[in-house]
Amino acid sequence: MTAQPTAAPGPVSRAEETRQRFVDAAVTLFKEHGYGATSMSQVAAAAGSSRANLYLYFHSKSEIVLEWMLELRPELDRIYSQLDHLPEYSVQSCRVWLAQVVAVWRAHPEELDAMEQAMAEDSDVHRARVELCRETASGLQALRCGSGNHQGGELPSRELAARQVHMVSLMLGTESCLSSMVLHEAILEEDLFLNALACQWSTLLNGLTHC
């Protein structure tokens, strides 16, 4: 069968370009000055537009951050897809995966710090971040298998929901530890903390998730 050529992506509309320009300007300001210290007027000015025009696209900084979070979603999915496809869920393999996650955090400290500020200051942003974790967790095969061999069958909905809660809580806990470790340098025993997280992920992913 002859492969069909892939269709080229359609042109980006002027409205989409303007919307993205506002997001990019806001993210730059968040990184430079912090979420709380950045105003909508500053975002409009940095994007080379007016505040009135900005409000046609976003009504608040939280809406801008929510848009930004959607842009970051593929990176979050990629990180946890790597975990989901480990050949085994041993402590050692989870530790290697965590080292890769730490590398991502160290490569983007300003962006992640700005996101953390937004979550701390805005409940809408915090709720949206938790929901993204829920969505990412729900797409993982390990959540349904509940064992390292990826051969488990369908789980009862109640057990699946319980495992999702465990997964999300560990996602959020891991992010909190990495924030303390990478962004705030508040954790000196890095290896010990990463080893502890690796043990928790290994236990969870091997199906020992019952309350």
C-alpha positions as CSV (number, residue, x, y, z in Angstrom):
1,M,0.0,0.0,0.0
2,T,1.3,3.4,-1.0
3,A,1.7,5.7,2.0
4,Q,-0.3,8.9,1.7
5,P,1.6,12.2,2.2
6,T,1.1,13.8,5.5
7,A,-1.0,17.0,5.3
8,A,0.8,20.2,6.1
9,P,-0.5,22.0,9.2
10,G,-2.8,24.8,8.4
11,P,-1.8,28.4,8.7
12,V,-1.9,30.0,12.2
13,S,-4.6,32.6,12.3
14,R,-3.8,36.2,13.4
15,A,-5.9,35.7,16.5
16,E,-3.9,32.6,17.5
17,E,-0.6,34.5,16.9
18,T,-1.8,37.3,19.1
19,R,-3.0,34.9,21.8
20,Q,0.4,33.1,21.8
21,R,2.2,36.4,21.9
22,F,0.4,37.3,25.2
23,V,1.2,33.9,26.7
24,D,4.9,34.2,25.7
25,A,5.1,37.7,27.1
26,A,3.4,36.7,30.4
27,V,5.7,33.7,30.9
28,T,8.8,35.9,30.3
29,L,7.5,38.4,32.9
30,F,6.6,35.6,35.4
31,K,10.1,34.3,35.1
32,E,11.8,37.7,35.5
33,H,9.6,39.3,38.1
34,G,7.4,36.6,39.6
35,Y,3.7,35.8,39.2
36,G,2.4,38.0,41.9
37,A,4.5,41.1,40.8
38,T,3.3,40.9,37.2
39,S,0.2,42.8,36.2
40,M,-2.1,42.4,33.2
41,S,-1.0,45.9,32.0
42,Q,2.7,44.8,32.0
43,V,1.7,41.7,30.0
44,A,-0.1,43.8,27.4
45,A,2.8,46.2,27.1
46,A,5.4,43.4,26.9
47,A,3.4,41.9,24.0
48,G,3.3,45.2,22.2
49,S,-0.5,45.6,22.6
50,S,-3.1,47.3,24.8
51,R,-4.7,46.1,27.9
52,A,-8.1,46.2,26.2
53,N,-6.9,43.9,23.5
54,L,-5.4,41.5,26.1
55,Y,-8.8,41.3,27.8
56,L,-10.3,40.1,24.6
57,Y,-8.2,36.9,25.0
58,F,-7.6,36.5,28.7
59,H,-9.6,37.9,31.7
60,S,-6.9,37.2,34.3
61,K,-3.4,36.0,34.8
62,S,-4.7,32.7,35.9
63,E,-6.3,32.2,32.5
64,I,-2.9,32.9,30.9
65,V,-1.2,30.3,33.2
66,L,-3.9,27.8,32.4
67,E,-3.1,28.2,28.7
68,W,0.5,27.8,29.5
69,M,-0.1,24.7,31.4
70,L,-1.8,23.1,28.4
71,E,1.3,23.9,26.4
72,L,3.4,22.0,29.0
73,R,1.1,19.0,29.1
74,P,3.0,17.1,26.4
75,E,6.2,17.3,28.4
76,L,4.4,16.0,31.5
77,D,2.9,13.1,29.5
78,R,6.4,12.3,28.0
79,I,8.0,12.1,31.4
80,Y,5.4,9.7,32.8
81,S,5.3,7.7,29.6
82,Q,9.0,7.0,30.1
83,L,8.1,5.7,33.6
84,D,5.2,3.7,32.2
85,H,7.4,1.9,29.7
86,L,10.2,0.9,32.0
87,P,11.1,-2.8,31.4
88,E,10.6,-3.4,35.2
89,Y,9.5,-1.3,38.1
90,S,12.5,-2.0,40.3
91,V,13.8,0.6,42.8
92,Q,16.9,0.9,40.6
93,S,15.0,1.6,37.4
94,C,12.7,4.1,39.1
95,R,15.8,5.8,40.5
96,V,17.2,6.1,37.0
97,W,14.0,7.6,35.8
98,L,13.9,10.1,38.7
99,A,17.4,11.2,37.7
100,Q,16.1,12.1,34.3
101,V,13.2,14.0,35.8
102,V,15.6,16.0,38.0
103,A,17.6,16.9,34.9
104,V,14.4,18.3,33.3
105,W,13.8,20.4,36.5
106,R,17.4,21.7,36.4
107,A,17.1,22.6,32.8
108,H,13.9,24.8,33.4
109,P,14.2,26.3,36.9
110,E,12.7,29.7,36.0
111,E,9.7,28.3,34.2
112,L,9.0,25.8,37.0
113,D,9.5,28.4,39.7
114,A,7.0,30.7,37.9
115,M,4.5,27.9,37.7
116,E,5.0,27.1,41.4
117,Q,4.3,30.8,42.3
118,A,1.2,30.8,40.3
119,M,-0.1,27.6,42.0
120,A,0.7,29.0,45.4
121,E,-1.1,32.3,44.7
122,D,-4.0,31.2,42.6
123,S,-6.4,28.3,43.6
124,D,-7.7,28.0,40.0
125,V,-4.2,27.3,38.8
126,H,-3.5,24.8,41.6
127,R,-6.8,22.9,40.8
128,A,-5.9,22.8,37.1
129,R,-2.4,21.4,37.9
130,V,-3.9,18.6,40.0
131,E,-6.4,17.9,37.2
132,L,-3.6,17.6,34.7
133,C,-2.0,15.1,36.9
134,R,-5.2,13.1,37.1
135,E,-5.5,13.1,33.3
136,T,-1.9,12.0,32.9
137,A,-2.3,9.3,35.5
138,S,-5.5,8.0,33.8
139,G,-3.6,7.4,30.6
140,L,-0.9,5.2,32.1
141,Q,-1.1,1.5,31.4
142,A,0.5,0.8,34.8
143,L,-2.5,2.3,36.5
144,R,-4.7,-0.4,35.1
145,C,-2.3,-3.3,35.2
146,G,-1.2,-2.8,38.8
147,S,1.9,-4.9,38.3
148,G,5.3,-4.6,36.7
149,N,4.6,-7.2,34.0
150,H,1.9,-5.1,32.3
151,Q,-0.3,-8.1,31.9
152,G,-3.1,-7.3,34.4
153,G,-6.6,-7.2,33.2
154,E,-9.3,-4.6,33.7
155,L,-9.7,-3.5,37.3
156,P,-13.0,-2.7,39.1
157,S,-13.7,1.0,38.8
158,R,-13.4,1.5,42.6
159,E,-10.0,0.0,42.7
160,L,-8.9,1.9,39.6
161,A,-10.1,5.2,41.2
162,A,-8.1,4.3,44.4
163,R,-5.0,3.6,42.4
164,Q,-5.4,6.9,40.5
165,V,-5.5,8.8,43.8
166,H,-2.3,7.0,44.9
167,M,-0.7,7.9,41.6
168,V,-1.7,11.6,41.7
169,S,-0.7,11.9,45.3
170,L,2.8,10.5,44.5
171,M,3.1,12.8,41.5
172,L,2.3,15.8,43.6
173,G,4.6,14.6,46.4
174,T,7.5,14.1,43.9
175,E,7.0,17.6,42.5
176,S,7.1,19.0,46.0
177,C,10.3,17.2,46.8
178,L,11.9,18.3,43.5
179,S,10.8,21.9,44.1
180,S,12.5,21.8,47.5
181,M,15.6,20.2,46.1
182,V,16.1,22.0,42.8
183,L,14.3,25.4,43.0
184,H,14.9,26.1,46.7
185,E,18.0,24.0,47.5
186,A,16.3,23.1,50.8
187,I,17.2,19.4,50.6
188,L,20.8,18.5,51.1
189,E,20.4,14.7,51.1
190,E,19.5,14.5,47.5
191,D,20.4,10.9,47.0
192,L,18.5,9.8,50.1
193,F,15.4,11.7,49.0
194,L,15.6,10.3,45.5
195,N,16.1,6.8,46.8
196,A,13.1,7.2,49.0
197,L,11.0,8.4,46.1
198,A,12.2,5.5,43.9
199,C,11.1,3.1,46.6
200,Q,7.6,4.7,46.7
201,W,7.3,4.6,42.9
202,S,8.5,1.0,42.7
203,T,6.0,-0.1,45.4
204,L,3.1,1.8,43.7
205,L,3.9,0.6,40.2
206,N,4.2,-3.0,41.4
207,G,0.6,-3.0,42.4
208,L,1.0,-2.5,46.2
209,T,-1.4,0.4,46.2
210,H,-4.3,-0.8,48.3
211,C,-5.3,1.5,51.3
